[in-house]
């Protein structure tokens, strides 16, 4: 029961994946290939993988504030 309360809280107070994708694409233009919602370092974060002409980037977007937390280039994609 306790987890259900928190699950509803996160659904109500977080940005949608569509909004997170638009935020990430403003930072790294390209084609979205994967979106995950994860709990990382005490915060809910969207991890969005974007393919560009120069490689694949993972953009972390805070699911509550919409702030871009980090952008990393992925080196381990085939």
C-alpha beads as a LAMMPS data file, in Angstrom:
LAMMPS data file: protein, C-alpha beads

78 atoms
77 bonds

1 atom types
1 bond types

-500.0 500.0 xlo xhi
-500.0 500.0 ylo yhi
-500.0 500.0 zlo zhi

Masses

1 110.0

Atoms # bond

1 1 1 0.000 0.000 0.000
2 1 1 2.823 2.423 0.873
3 1 1 4.430 1.966 -2.556
4 1 1 1.131 2.721 -4.267
5 1 1 0.997 6.110 -2.544
6 1 1 4.488 7.017 -3.775
7 1 1 3.770 5.651 -7.248
8 1 1 0.755 7.963 -7.557
9 1 1 2.815 10.879 -6.220
10 1 1 5.450 10.431 -8.944
11 1 1 2.786 10.106 -11.642
12 1 1 1.115 13.349 -10.618
13 1 1 4.161 15.534 -9.969
14 1 1 6.583 14.501 -12.705
15 1 1 6.863 15.793 -16.250
16 1 1 5.743 13.442 -19.015
17 1 1 8.188 11.458 -21.117
18 1 1 7.129 13.524 -24.160
19 1 1 8.132 16.752 -22.408
20 1 1 11.430 15.205 -21.258
21 1 1 12.159 14.117 -24.847
22 1 1 11.570 17.643 -26.167
23 1 1 13.899 19.068 -23.493
24 1 1 16.604 16.517 -24.363
25 1 1 16.267 17.154 -28.108
26 1 1 16.772 20.889 -27.548
27 1 1 20.123 20.046 -25.938
28 1 1 21.136 17.237 -28.352
29 1 1 19.288 17.282 -31.695
30 1 1 18.911 13.829 -33.257
31 1 1 16.723 10.718 -33.201
32 1 1 15.524 9.304 -29.878
33 1 1 16.276 5.597 -29.651
34 1 1 15.478 4.858 -25.987
35 1 1 13.753 6.453 -22.991
36 1 1 13.906 5.140 -19.424
37 1 1 12.573 6.503 -16.159
38 1 1 15.016 5.705 -13.356
39 1 1 15.601 6.609 -9.715
40 1 1 19.168 7.935 -9.472
41 1 1 20.998 9.595 -6.559
42 1 1 17.756 10.343 -4.737
43 1 1 15.871 11.769 -7.714
44 1 1 13.623 10.556 -10.492
45 1 1 15.408 10.925 -13.838
46 1 1 14.574 10.326 -17.484
47 1 1 17.509 8.788 -19.352
48 1 1 17.074 9.546 -23.046
49 1 1 19.388 8.038 -25.665
50 1 1 19.704 10.116 -28.841
51 1 1 21.476 9.083 -32.039
52 1 1 23.234 11.911 -33.884
53 1 1 25.594 11.981 -36.853
54 1 1 28.527 12.048 -34.432
55 1 1 27.397 9.249 -32.112
56 1 1 24.910 8.345 -29.401
57 1 1 24.344 10.566 -26.400
58 1 1 22.523 9.894 -23.136
59 1 1 20.728 12.934 -21.754
60 1 1 19.557 12.854 -18.117
61 1 1 16.516 15.043 -17.438
62 1 1 15.161 15.603 -13.911
63 1 1 11.617 14.179 -13.990
64 1 1 10.310 16.773 -11.528
65 1 1 11.959 20.020 -12.655
66 1 1 12.722 19.268 -16.323
67 1 1 16.330 20.392 -15.846
68 1 1 19.039 18.691 -17.886
69 1 1 21.327 17.081 -15.310
70 1 1 23.996 15.621 -17.583
71 1 1 24.845 14.742 -21.171
72 1 1 27.196 11.835 -21.872
73 1 1 28.502 10.399 -25.096
74 1 1 28.000 6.647 -25.227
75 1 1 30.986 4.701 -26.534
76 1 1 29.686 1.155 -26.118
77 1 1 26.983 1.066 -28.834
78 1 1 27.324 -1.214 -31.838

Bonds

1 1 1 2
2 1 2 3
3 1 3 4
4 1 4 5
5 1 5 6
6 1 6 7
7 1 7 8
8 1 8 9
9 1 9 10
10 1 10 11
11 1 11 12
12 1 12 13
13 1 13 14
14 1 14 15
15 1 15 16
16 1 16 17
17 1 17 18
18 1 18 19
19 1 19 20
20 1 20 21
21 1 21 22
22 1 22 23
23 1 23 24
24 1 24 25
25 1 25 26
26 1 26 27
27 1 27 28
28 1 28 29
29 1 29 30
30 1 30 31
31 1 31 32
32 1 32 33
33 1 33 34
34 1 34 35
35 1 35 36
36 1 36 37
37 1 37 38
38 1 38 39
39 1 39 40
40 1 40 41
41 1 41 42
42 1 42 43
43 1 43 44
44 1 44 45
45 1 45 46
46 1 46 47
47 1 47 48
48 1 48 49
49 1 49 50
50 1 50 51
51 1 51 52
52 1 52 53
53 1 53 54
54 1 54 55
55 1 55 56
56 1 56 57
57 1 57 58
58 1 58 59
59 1 59 60
60 1 60 61
61 1 61 62
62 1 62 63
63 1 63 64
64 1 64 65
65 1 65 66
66 1 66 67
67 1 67 68
68 1 68 69
69 1 69 70
70 1 70 71
71 1 71 72
72 1 72 73
73 1 73 74
74 1 74 75
75 1 75 76
76 1 76 77
77 1 77 78
